[in-house]
Amino acid sequence: MGGSAQDRRALVCVGDLVEDVVVWPDGATRYGTDNPARIHRARGGAAANVAVFASRVGTSARFVGRVGDDPAGAALVRELVEAGVDAKVQRHGRTGTIVVVVDGSGERTMYPDRAAAAQLNDVPDDWFSGARAVHLSAYSLTGPPLSVLRRASVIGHAEGAVLTIDASSVALIDAIGPALFRDLVGALDPTYVFANGVEADAADLRALASESTTVVVKHGVAATEIHGTRSATVPVPPADDVRDTTGAGDAFTAGFLSAVLDGADPVEATEAGHTLARQVLGNPGATLQASGRKRTAAPKRTELSGD
């Protein structure tokens, strides 16, 4: 397994690729009637977002996941390729959708229907192999994708890759159960665990910190915590135009991992994560401002139809 120095994919992201339907209400919601709003359709899915953001800042990235065998899935895969991501996708069923309602402060409420993304299974080993870093989404800790995460972890560790996982959702932690969720994450033996403060508290994720695992806990505009062989807090620079926090956590992860792959320590990587996260806060959905984009050559894509 593995590849030469020239063909090693820097970052492999395993998880969801879905369509986000982002709703910006124009004023307070009135139930039982029409509400004026601006609606934006965008690529979604935490793992896909991380791959795109990393590619935009010059990190070679691959996405591994499943989308529907439908026009929506084809469009999403095409968008990944156009963003410079090496898209390794299975095509089956229908593509997932997340409706994201964003209030005036930028906070979002999500209504996910993961559909095909929740059925990722039987992934070829070479889709994981050759990475310097492997990033996993905790959304895949349930159902068939769990075996995929475990295999990705085994291959990543065998090849000396950095392994990371994002806690993703308090609702997910509640559904799995806090203790089991923490055990599942710990069993993957990640190098870095990313969570927001509510997620970290809900599953006691700081307890995973050790000589081999660093836990990074985000608190929005408040300082980010780092727990591991070295503990630290890193202030978050102020952001002037916060309209939509969708994708900010994924941009943080992409900035953090891109910096780690360039040799940064956890504090420096956290600062890089903050910088990239700021660039999504004024846009609808998980999209970077134009100044944050760096185009890379579009790689080939691989699609597997059916089960």
N, C-alpha and C positions, 0 to 999 in steps of 0.2 A: 504494500500500500504506500501511498505518498507519491510525490512528484519531484521533479528537479526544481532548483531554485528559481528557474524562469517560469515554470507553470504551476507552482503552488498558489492556490487561491488563498488570498490573505484571510478572508472572513467568509464563513458559511453560516447562513441563518436558516433555522429550521422552524416551521410553524405555519401561520395562516396568511393567505392572500385572499382578500374579500373586497367587495365594493362598499365604500362608506357613502351614505346619504346624509350629508351634514346640513342640519336645519338651524338657521340663525333667525329666531323669532323677532318680529318687529314689535317689541313691547311685551307686556305681561300676557301670559296664556289665559285665554277664556275657554273653559271647557264646554263641550257640547256645541261648538260652532266653529266657523272659519277663523283662522289666525293668520294675518299677513306674515310672510317670512321670505327670507332669501335661502334657496336650497342649492347646494353644491354637491356634485358627485365626484368622488375621488378614490384613488387606490387606498385600501386599508389593509389591516392585518399587521400586528406588531412586528413579526419577523420580516415581512416584506418591506415595511417602512424602514427598519434598521438597515436592510440591505441597500435600499435606494439612497438613504441619507449617507451611508458610508461611501457608496460609489460617487455621490455628488462631491465629496471632499477628497476624492482621489484614491480611496481604498478599494482594491479589487475585491468584489463581493459576489457571492452565489446565494440564490434562494432555493430552498427545497420545500415543496409543499404540494397541495392538491387543490385544484379548482374545478368548476363544473365543465362538462363537455358542452358548452353553450357559448353564444356570442359574448356574454359578459366575461367569461373566463378567458376567451381568446383576446379580448381587449386588454384585460389586466396583464396577461403574460406579455403582450406586445409592449405595454407601457414599461414593464420591468426591463425588457431588452433595450428599449430606447433610452432608458436611464443608465445603461451600462452594466446592468446586472446579468450575471450568468444564470438563467432561469432553468431550473430542473424541476419540472412539474408533472404530476399525474393529472389526467383529465377524465373525470367521471362524475355523473350526476349533475347537480345544479350548483352554481356558484353562490357562496355565502354573501350575506348583506348585513351591515350594521347601520342602523339609524342612530345618528348622533345629534342630540338636541343640545345646543350651546346657549347658555344664558348670557346676559349682558356683561357679566364679570369674566367671561371666558371659560367658566366651568362647564363640563359636558356630562350629559346623562346618556347612556348607551343602551340600545335594544338590539342585541346580537342574534343573528341566525347564521351559524357557522356553516351549515350545510356540508358541502364536499370537504371543506377544510378539516372538519372533525373526523374524517375517515382516512386520513393519510396512513398508509400501511405498505409493507413489503417494498421498502426503498432500497435500491441497489447500493452496496457499500461504497462504490466509487463516487457516489454523489456527495458523501461526507469526506472522503479521503483527500489528503493533501492540503488541509487547511492549517493555517497558523493560529486561527481562533475559530471556535464553534460557538454560536449563540443560539440558545434554545428559548422558546416561549413557553411559559407555564400553562398556557391554554391547552397545550398538548399533553398535559399530565393525566388526562382522562381518556378512556376509550382506546381505540386502536393506535393512535399516535404515540401513546406512552412507550410502546415497544420500540418505536422509531427513535425517540429521545434516548432511550437506554443504549441502543446500538450506536447512535451518534456519539454518545459519551464514551463508550468503549473504544471506538476508533480514534476519537480525538485524544484521549489519554494515551493510547498506544503510540500515537504519532507525536506526542509532546505538545499538543495544541493547548492554548488557553481555552478554558471552557466556561461559559457564562450562561446565566438564566435570569429572566425577569419574572417577578412574582405575578405581574399582569393585572390582578383583579381581586378585590375583597370578596366579591360575590363568588368567585372561583374558590377562594380559600374556604368560605363558608360551606360551599357545596361539597368539597372534598373532605372537609374537617381540618381544623388548624394543625393538630398533631400529625395526622397522616400527610398533609400537605408538606409540612416541614421535613418529615421523614423522606418523602419522595424526592424533594429537592436535595437534601443531604446525601441521599444514595447516589446521586449523579456526580458527587464529588466536584462541585464547580469551583473554579478559581475565583470568580466574582458572582455575587448575587445582588441583583438590583431590585429595590422595592421602594414604594413611598412609605411615609410614616405610618399611615393607617394599616397598610398591608404588613409592614414589619411588626407592628404591635399585635395584629390579629393572629399571626402565626408564630410569634416569638422568633422571628428570623434572625435577630441579632445573635441568638444562641448558636447559630451555625458558624460564627466567626472563629477562625483558628489560624494556625501557621500556614495552612494551605488554602484557606477560603477567606476572602475579604467580602464583607457585606457593606453595600453602599445604600444608604437610606436618604431619600429625597423628601423635602418638605416644601415644595413650591418655591415661594420667594424667600423662605427662611433657609439657613445654612444647611448644607448637605453633610450627613455623618458618614465617616469611614471607620469601619471596625475590622481589625485583622491583626497582623503582627504589629501594625502601627495604627493607633487611633487618632483621628483628626476631625475637625469640622472645617468646611470650606464655604465661605460666604457666597451668596448668589448675587451677581451684579443686577442692578435694577433694570427693568424693562419698561419702556415708555408706552408701547402699544400692545396691550394684552387683550386680544379679542377672542382667541380660540386656543385652548390648551391641547386640543387633539393632536397627538403625535409628538408632543414635546418630550415625553419620556423616552420615546423611541429615538428621537434626535439626540437626546442626552447619551443614550447607550451607544449610538453610532459614533458620536464625537469621542466618547470615552475610549471605546475599543480601537478606533483609528489612532488615537494618541498612544495607547498601550503598545500597539503594533509598531509604532515609531520609537518605542523605548521609554515612554513617559512613566513616572511613578504614579501611584493612585491619586495623589493630590493634584498633580499636573493633569492627569487624565480627567479628573472631575472638573477642573477648570475648563478644559476643552469641551466637555459635555455641556456645561452651562452655556458656553459660547454658541454651540450649534443649536441647542434647544431654544435659545432666544429668537432664532431665525424662523421659527414656525408660528410664533404667538400672534402675529397679525394677519394670518391667512386662514381661510376656511379649510379644515381638514389637515391631513398630514402632508403639507407642502411647504417647501422652503421658499424664502424670499429669493428673488433673482440673484442677489449679491452672494448668496450662499451656494450657488451651483457651480460645479466644475464638471464639464462633460467628459466622459471617457468613451472609448470606442465600444460600440455595441457588440457583445459577444454572441455566439450561437445560443440557441435554446434547445432543450431536450424535452419532449412531451411523450408521456405514456398514456394511451387511451385505455379505458376499461379498468377492471380491477387489477 
